[in-house]
Amino acid sequence: MRMSIQLEATLIERPRDEVFTFFSDFENSPLWGRTIRTVKDSTGPIGVGTVFLEEARIMGRTMHHRSEVVVYDRPREFVYTNHFANGMSERARFTFEPVDGGTLMNPEAEVEWAKVPQTLAPLLSWQMKRHVRALFKTLKSVVEAADGPGV
């Protein structure tokens, strides 16, 4: 079952380059709760093809997944794919727009759940939106509280 998830934009009161840099380095993910543990599994600077191996707690379950950067247009757009051990996959796209007072981070996601009945789609969508909303609230707090470039 494939589903597009509409998510709310988040205003982060920091310059766009700082927000993009912090967010696109998944090794920062444990700092704001996106993952429990993240390890970069490729060499060189972060860009298209960078791979991260991650362990996350999603909807009450610990899951392992592989994230790969597929678009890296600094500091405007960042897209990655996730492939989970349980067959679930995700493609997430983020744009970063400079606005008065900081950066507007606009998320979009498309999720494919293997072995999930269509009747559960509305519940899963609601849970995912709730989970991501809480994550972005924490991300905003962490980035805004950080000192200096590179956050």
N, CA and C of each residue as an Amber inpcrd file, in Angstrom:
protein
   453
   0.8410000  -1.1670000   0.0000000   0.0000000   0.0000000   0.0000000
   0.8930000   1.2390000   0.0000000   0.6930000   2.1340000  -0.9500000
   1.4610000   3.3760000  -1.0690000   0.5720000   4.5350000  -0.6370000
   1.1760000   5.4750000   0.1190000   0.3950000   6.5870000   0.6340000
   1.2480000   7.8550000   0.6830000   0.6760000   8.9580000   0.2210000
   1.3170000  10.2650000   0.3740000   0.8740000  10.8460000   1.6990000
   1.8250000  11.3860000   2.4310000   1.5330000  11.9730000   3.7310000
   1.7600000  13.4810000   3.6210000   0.7150000  14.2480000   3.8760000
   0.8210000  15.7040000   3.8590000   1.2080000  16.1690000   5.2540000
   2.3160000  16.8760000   5.3410000   2.8410000  17.3280000   6.6220000
   2.8790000  18.8500000   6.6580000   2.8620000  19.4080000   7.8590000
   2.8700000  20.8510000   8.0330000   4.2870000  21.4050000   7.9500000
   4.4160000  22.5980000   7.3950000   5.7040000  23.2980000   7.3700000
   6.0640000  23.7150000   8.7920000   7.3650000  23.8180000   9.0420000
   7.8610000  24.2280000  10.3490000   8.7580000  25.4570000  10.1770000
   8.4920000  26.5000000  10.9550000   9.3430000  27.6830000  10.9580000
  10.4180000  27.4920000  12.0160000  11.6700000  27.5450000  11.5760000
  12.8010000  27.4350000  12.4940000  13.5360000  28.7670000  12.4600000
  13.6960000  29.3780000  13.5990000  14.2600000  30.7140000  13.6820000
  15.7880000  30.6750000  13.6690000  16.3030000  30.2100000  12.5360000
  17.7410000  30.1700000  12.2670000  17.9230000  30.3430000  10.7640000
  19.1200000  30.7800000  10.3320000  19.3750000  30.9280000   8.8930000
  19.2330000  29.6020000   8.1450000  18.8000000  29.7030000   6.9070000
  18.5350000  28.5190000   6.0790000  19.7310000  27.5880000   5.9970000
  20.9260000  28.1000000   5.7870000  22.0960000  27.2440000   5.6570000
  22.3340000  26.4180000   6.9160000  22.1380000  27.0240000   8.0880000
  22.3170000  26.3000000   9.3480000  21.2780000  25.1940000   9.5140000
  20.0300000  25.5060000   9.1810000  18.9630000  24.5050000   9.3020000
  19.2330000  23.3370000   8.3560000  19.5600000  23.6530000   7.1090000
  19.8380000  22.6200000   6.1180000  21.0140000  21.7500000   6.5610000
  22.1090000  22.3700000   6.9960000  23.3030000  21.6370000   7.4100000
  22.9950000  20.6910000   8.5560000  22.3020000  21.1810000   9.5600000
  21.9780000  20.3470000  10.7190000  21.0540000  19.2010000  10.3330000
  19.9840000  19.5300000   9.5960000  18.9860000  18.5190000   9.2560000
  19.5500000  17.4390000   8.3270000  20.3430000  17.8200000   7.3500000
  20.8150000  16.8550000   6.3500000  21.9100000  15.9310000   6.8740000
  22.4840000  16.2330000   8.0120000  23.4640000  15.3350000   8.6310000
  22.7220000  14.4330000   9.5990000  22.3620000  13.2450000   9.1320000
  21.5520000  12.3470000   9.9390000  22.2340000  11.8880000  11.2190000
  23.5460000  12.0860000  11.3230000  24.1950000  11.7550000  12.5950000
  23.7240000  12.6960000  13.7090000  23.0460000  13.7940000  13.3490000
  22.4090000  14.6730000  14.3340000  21.0310000  14.1680000  14.7540000
  20.4810000  13.2040000  14.0250000  19.1110000  12.7420000  14.2790000
  18.8360000  12.3180000  15.7240000  19.7600000  11.6280000  16.4000000
  19.4780000  11.2710000  17.7920000  19.3110000  12.4850000  18.7140000
  19.8690000  13.6300000  18.3370000  19.7520000  14.8310000  19.1650000
  18.3240000  15.3610000  19.2340000  17.5240000  15.0540000  18.2220000
  16.1410000  15.5300000  18.2240000  15.1180000  14.4060000  18.1510000
  15.5800000  13.1670000  18.2860000  14.6700000  12.0440000  18.4540000
  14.2520000  11.3210000  17.1980000  14.7590000  11.7280000  16.0220000
  14.3830000  11.0340000  14.7910000  14.8530000   9.5900000  14.8290000
  16.0300000   9.3730000  15.3990000  16.5630000   8.0190000  15.5390000
  17.1510000   7.8400000  16.9300000  17.3660000   6.5790000  17.2680000
  18.0620000   6.2410000  18.5060000  19.5600000   6.2730000  18.2380000
  19.9300000   5.7620000  17.0690000  21.3370000   5.6710000  16.6850000
  21.4270000   5.7910000  15.1710000  22.4190000   6.5750000  14.7040000
  22.6470000   6.7490000  13.2690000  24.1470000   6.7380000  13.0100000
  24.5450000   5.9790000  11.9900000  25.9540000   5.8830000  11.6150000
  26.0570000   6.1200000  10.1130000  26.9480000   7.0380000   9.7310000
  27.1930000   7.2740000   8.3100000  27.9430000   6.0670000   7.7600000
  27.4490000   5.4930000   6.6610000  28.0170000   4.2680000   6.0950000
  28.6030000   4.5070000   4.7110000  29.0930000   5.7160000   4.4840000
  29.7440000   6.0340000   3.2210000  30.8190000   7.0740000   3.5020000
  31.7310000   7.2380000   2.5520000  32.8370000   8.1660000   2.7480000
  32.5470000   9.4990000   2.0820000  33.3140000  10.5020000   2.4560000
  33.1910000  11.8090000   1.8360000  32.1170000  12.6580000   2.4920000
  31.9670000  13.8860000   1.9640000  30.9490000  14.7840000   2.5160000
  29.5410000  14.2960000   2.1700000  28.5780000  14.7810000   2.9230000
  27.1810000  14.4070000   2.6730000  26.7570000  14.9740000   1.3300000
  26.1170000  14.1210000   0.5260000  25.6260000  14.5080000  -0.7890000
  24.8580000  13.3440000  -1.3830000  24.5020000  13.4470000  -2.6460000
  23.7770000  12.3630000  -3.3100000  24.5920000  11.0750000  -3.1870000
  23.9350000  10.0190000  -2.7350000  24.5860000   8.7260000  -2.5620000
  25.0480000   8.4400000  -1.1440000  25.0600000   9.4480000  -0.2700000
  25.4430000   9.2130000   1.1240000  24.4380000   8.2610000   1.7610000
  24.9580000   7.2890000   2.5070000  24.1240000   6.2780000   3.1550000
  24.3080000   6.3660000   4.6740000  23.2020000   6.2740000   5.3800000
  23.2090000   6.2120000   6.8320000  22.4870000   4.9360000   7.2550000
  23.0410000   4.2250000   8.2230000  22.3820000   3.0710000   8.8280000
  21.7940000   3.5490000  10.1440000  20.5010000   3.2740000  10.3400000
  19.7990000   3.8720000  11.4650000  18.9650000   2.8770000  12.2590000
  18.8030000   3.2130000  13.5130000  17.9040000   2.4840000  14.4020000
  16.9470000   3.5190000  14.9590000  15.6590000   3.2740000  14.8080000
  14.6570000   4.2580000  15.2270000  13.5400000   3.5830000  16.0060000
  12.8580000   4.3790000  16.7950000  11.6660000   3.9110000  17.5050000
  10.4870000   4.5810000  16.8090000   9.6950000   3.7770000  16.1020000
   8.5850000   4.2960000  15.3130000   7.3090000   3.6000000  15.7400000
   6.3430000   4.3980000  16.1760000   5.0520000   3.8760000  16.6170000
   5.2310000   2.7330000  17.6180000   6.1460000   2.9580000  18.5590000
   6.3300000   1.9920000  19.6330000   7.2210000   0.8070000  19.3260000
   7.7740000   0.7410000  18.1350000   8.6150000  -0.3970000  17.7560000
  10.0040000   0.0840000  17.3490000  11.0120000  -0.6990000  17.7080000
  12.3680000  -0.4080000  17.2770000  12.5570000  -0.9970000  15.8900000
  13.0210000  -0.1410000  14.9690000  13.1820000  -0.5680000  13.5860000
  14.5620000  -0.1660000  13.0850000  15.1300000  -0.9950000  12.2220000
  16.4030000  -0.6900000  11.5780000  16.1230000  -0.3450000  10.1230000
  16.8300000   0.6650000   9.6360000  16.6380000   1.0470000   8.2460000
  17.8990000   1.6670000   7.6660000  17.8780000   1.7210000   6.3610000
  18.9770000   2.2870000   5.5710000  18.4330000   3.5250000   4.8800000
  19.0720000   4.6590000   5.1220000  18.6610000   5.9130000   4.4970000
  19.7070000   6.3120000   3.4680000  19.2370000   6.7560000   2.3180000
  20.1550000   7.2020000   1.2700000  19.7210000   8.5580000   0.7380000
  20.6650000   9.4740000   0.6370000  20.4000000  10.8060000   0.0930000
  20.2650000  10.6770000  -1.4260000  19.1470000  11.1600000  -1.9730000
  18.9260000  11.0750000  -3.4200000  18.8900000  12.4490000  -4.0980000
  18.6550000  13.5110000  -3.3400000  18.7690000  14.8790000  -3.8470000
  19.4300000  15.7040000  -2.7400000  20.4560000  16.4430000  -3.1300000
  21.1670000  17.3040000  -2.1840000  21.4570000  18.6160000  -2.9000000
  20.5230000  19.5520000  -2.7910000  20.6400000  20.8570000  -3.4390000
  20.7570000  21.9050000  -2.3390000  21.9470000  22.0240000  -1.8050000
  22.2140000  22.8860000  -0.6660000  22.0180000  24.3430000  -1.0290000
  21.3240000  25.1290000  -0.2540000  20.5680000  24.8330000   0.9570000
  19.0590000  24.7840000   0.7100000  18.6610000  24.4280000  -0.5190000
  17.2490000  24.5130000  -0.9060000  16.4360000  23.2380000  -0.7390000
  17.0150000  22.0920000  -1.1210000  16.2130000  20.8590000  -1.1830000
  17.0480000  19.6620000  -0.7350000  16.3940000  18.7840000   0.0050000
  17.0320000  17.5730000   0.5030000  16.0030000  16.4490000   0.4060000
  16.3740000  15.3670000  -0.2830000  15.4670000  14.2180000  -0.4510000
  16.2270000  12.9630000  -0.0770000  15.5640000  12.0900000   0.6610000
  16.1730000  10.8110000   1.0090000  15.1410000   9.6960000   0.9320000
  15.6530000   8.4850000   0.8100000  14.8030000   7.3060000   0.8660000
  15.1980000   6.4920000   2.0870000  14.2260000   5.8350000   2.6700000
  14.4460000   4.8990000   3.7730000  13.9490000   3.5320000   3.3350000
  14.7140000   2.5230000   3.6690000  14.2900000   1.1490000   3.4240000
  14.4160000   0.3960000   4.7440000  13.2790000  -0.0670000   5.2530000
  13.2250000  -0.7210000   6.5500000  13.3150000  -2.2310000   6.3940000
  13.8140000  -2.8780000   7.4310000  13.9650000  -4.3380000   7.4270000
  12.6180000  -5.0520000   7.2730000  11.5160000  -4.4050000   7.6810000
  10.1940000  -5.0390000   7.6090000   9.5180000  -4.8650000   6.2470000
  10.2250000  -4.2570000   5.2800000   9.6530000  -4.0760000   3.9490000
   9.0510000  -2.7010000   3.7030000   8.8900000  -1.9040000   4.7420000
   8.3650000  -0.5530000   4.5740000   9.4270000   0.3190000   3.9000000
   8.9970000   1.2490000   3.0540000   9.9290000   2.2020000   2.4620000
   9.2970000   3.5890000   2.4820000  10.1580000   4.5780000   2.4010000
   9.7110000   5.9640000   2.4740000  10.5970000   6.8120000   1.5710000
   9.9880000   7.8000000   0.9570000  10.7340000   8.8280000   0.2240000
  10.2740000  10.1540000   0.8160000  11.2180000  10.8940000   1.3670000
  10.8770000  12.1560000   2.0170000  11.6170000  13.2930000   1.3290000
  10.8970000  14.3780000   1.0980000  11.4590000  15.5570000   0.4310000
  11.2580000  16.7590000   1.3400000  12.3160000  17.5420000   1.4920000
  12.2710000  18.7390000   2.3090000  12.8060000  19.9080000   1.4960000
  12.0610000  21.0090000   1.5260000  12.5770000  22.2360000   0.9490000
  12.7570000  23.2260000   2.0930000  13.7320000  24.1110000   1.9120000
  14.1050000  25.0820000   2.9370000  14.0090000  26.4680000   2.3200000
  13.0830000  27.2510000   2.8390000  12.7870000  28.5580000   2.2610000
  13.1460000  29.6610000   3.2570000  14.0150000  30.6200000   2.8510000
  14.3070000  31.7110000   3.7670000  13.0840000  32.6190000   3.9040000
  12.7480000  32.9490000   5.1350000  11.6240000  33.8470000   5.4200000
  12.0630000  34.7890000   6.5340000  11.3060000  35.8870000   6.7000000
  11.6080000  36.7860000   7.8220000  11.5660000  35.9680000   9.1040000
  12.6210000  36.0520000   9.8580000  12.6530000  35.3400000  11.1320000
  13.2790000  33.9720000  11.0650000  13.7120000  33.5090000   9.8840000
  14.3630000  32.2080000   9.8490000  14.1570000  31.4270000   8.5770000
  13.8030000  30.1480000   8.7530000  13.6910000  29.2020000   7.6400000
  12.3800000  28.4410000   7.7540000  11.6800000  28.3530000   6.6510000
  10.4740000  27.5390000   6.5980000  10.8590000  26.2000000   5.9790000
  10.7570000  25.1380000   6.7680000  11.0740000  23.7940000   6.3090000
   9.7700000  23.1150000   5.9010000   9.6810000  22.7560000   4.6100000
   8.4640000  22.1670000   4.0450000   8.6850000  20.6850000   3.7610000
   7.9910000  19.7930000   4.4570000   8.1680000  18.3630000   4.2460000
   7.0690000  17.7480000   3.3750000   7.4490000  16.7240000   2.6390000
   6.5100000  15.8630000   1.9010000   7.0120000  14.4410000   2.0840000
   6.1120000  13.4910000   2.1390000   6.5580000  12.1040000   2.2790000
   5.6180000  11.1690000   1.5260000   6.2100000  10.1330000   1.0010000
   5.4460000   9.0510000   0.3970000   5.9420000   7.7650000   1.0480000
   5.0050000   7.0080000   1.5790000   5.3430000   5.7980000   2.3270000
   4.7000000   4.6010000   1.6570000   5.4270000   3.5080000   1.6260000
   4.8630000   2.2510000   1.1480000   4.9790000   1.2270000   2.2690000
   3.8170000   0.7260000   2.6760000   3.7650000  -0.2750000   3.7300000
   3.5050000  -1.6300000   3.1060000   4.4190000  -2.5390000   3.3200000
   4.2060000  -3.9130000   2.8750000   3.3290000  -4.6060000   3.9200000
   2.4410000  -5.4230000   3.4670000   1.6320000  -6.2610000   4.3580000
   0.7040000  -5.4730000   5.2800000   0.2680000  -4.2930000   4.8670000
  -0.6530000  -3.5130000   5.6890000  -1.9860000  -3.3990000   4.9520000
  -3.0780000  -3.7930000   5.5900000  -4.3940000  -3.6900000   4.9530000
  -4.7790000  -2.2280000   4.6900000  -5.4310000  -1.9850000   3.5810000
  -5.8810000  -0.6410000   3.1820000  -6.7380000   0.0030000   4.2720000
  -7.4760000  -0.7820000   4.9990000  -8.3600000  -0.2340000   6.0310000
  -7.5930000   0.4460000   7.1660000  -6.3280000   0.1060000   7.3260000
  -5.5230000   0.7320000   8.3800000  -4.8520000   2.0310000   7.9310000
  -4.9380000   2.3520000   6.6660000  -4.2490000   3.5260000   6.1190000
  -4.5820000   4.8250000   6.8590000  -5.8470000   5.1420000   7.1180000
  -6.1310000   6.4040000   7.8190000  -5.5060000   6.4570000   9.2180000
  -5.5350000   5.3730000   9.9420000  -4.9460000   5.3370000  11.2790000
  -3.4280000   5.5040000  11.2110000  -2.7860000   4.8000000  10.2870000
  -1.3340000   4.9070000  10.1520000  -0.9210000   6.3100000   9.7380000
  -1.6740000   6.9030000   8.8380000  -1.3900000   8.2660000   8.3970000
  -1.4980000   9.2380000   9.5770000  -2.5400000   9.1100000  10.3540000
  -2.7470000   9.9720000  11.5150000  -1.6100000   9.8020000  12.5190000
  -1.2350000   8.5590000  12.8040000  -0.1460000   8.3050000  13.7540000
   1.1760000   8.8710000  13.2510000   1.4330000   8.6960000  11.9640000
   2.6880000   9.1850000  11.4110000   2.7450000  10.7130000  11.4870000
   1.6610000  11.3800000  11.1330000   1.6260000  12.8400000  11.1970000
   1.8580000  13.3260000  12.6300000   1.2200000  12.6800000  13.5780000
   1.3760000  13.0460000  14.9860000   2.8270000  12.8660000  15.4410000
   3.4290000  11.7520000  15.0620000   4.8150000  11.4520000  15.4140000
   5.7630000  12.4860000  14.7960000   5.5940000  12.7790000  13.5190000
   6.4700000  13.7260000  12.8230000   6.2870000  15.1360000  13.3760000
   5.0610000  15.5240000  13.6910000   4.8080000  16.8450000  14.2740000
   5.6030000  17.0100000  15.5800000   5.6030000  15.9880000  16.4170000
   6.3610000  16.0310000  17.6770000   7.8660000  16.0910000  17.4080000
   8.3320000  15.3200000  16.4200000   9.7590000  15.3530000  16.0710000
  10.1880000  16.7430000  15.6080000   9.3820000  17.3630000  14.7530000
   9.7460000  18.6790000  14.2240000   9.7140000  19.7500000  15.3130000
   8.8430000  19.5860000  16.2870000   8.8200000  20.5160000  17.4150000
  10.1410000  20.4230000  18.1800000  10.6300000  19.2090000  18.3840000
  11.9090000  19.0150000  19.0600000  13.0590000  19.5130000  18.1950000
  13.0280000  19.2140000  16.8890000  14.0520000  19.7050000  15.9700000
  14.1540000  21.2220000  16.0510000  13.0260000  21.8910000  15.9940000
  12.9770000  23.3550000  16.0790000  13.6580000  23.8300000  17.3630000
  13.3300000  23.2260000  18.4890000  13.9190000  23.6230000  19.7790000
  15.4270000  23.4270000  19.8020000  15.8840000  22.2900000  19.2920000
  17.3180000  21.9790000  19.3020000  18.0870000  22.9350000  18.4050000
  17.5980000  23.1660000  17.1910000  18.3080000  24.0340000  16.2530000
  18.3010000  25.4790000  16.7450000  17.1790000  25.9430000  17.2390000
  17.1040000  27.3160000  17.7150000  17.9630000  27.5650000  18.9580000
  18.1960000  26.5270000  19.7500000  18.9970000  26.6730000  20.9650000
  20.5000000  26.5490000  20.6920000  20.8650000  26.0570000  19.5070000
  22.2740000  25.8230000  19.1810000  23.0240000  27.1270000  18.9810000
  24.3310000  27.0550000  19.1900000  25.1890000  28.2270000  19.0330000
  25.9900000  28.1590000  17.7540000  25.8630000  29.1660000  16.9200000
  26.7690000  29.3710000  15.7920000  26.5530000  28.5130000  14.5890000
  27.3680000  28.7720000  13.5550000  27.2840000  28.0370000  12.2860000
  27.5020000  26.5470000  12.4770000  26.8370000  25.7810000  11.6460000
  26.9560000  24.3220000  11.7410000  26.0940000  23.7460000  12.8370000
  25.5140000  24.6040000  13.6270000  24.6130000  24.2840000  14.7220000
  25.1020000  23.2300000  15.6090000
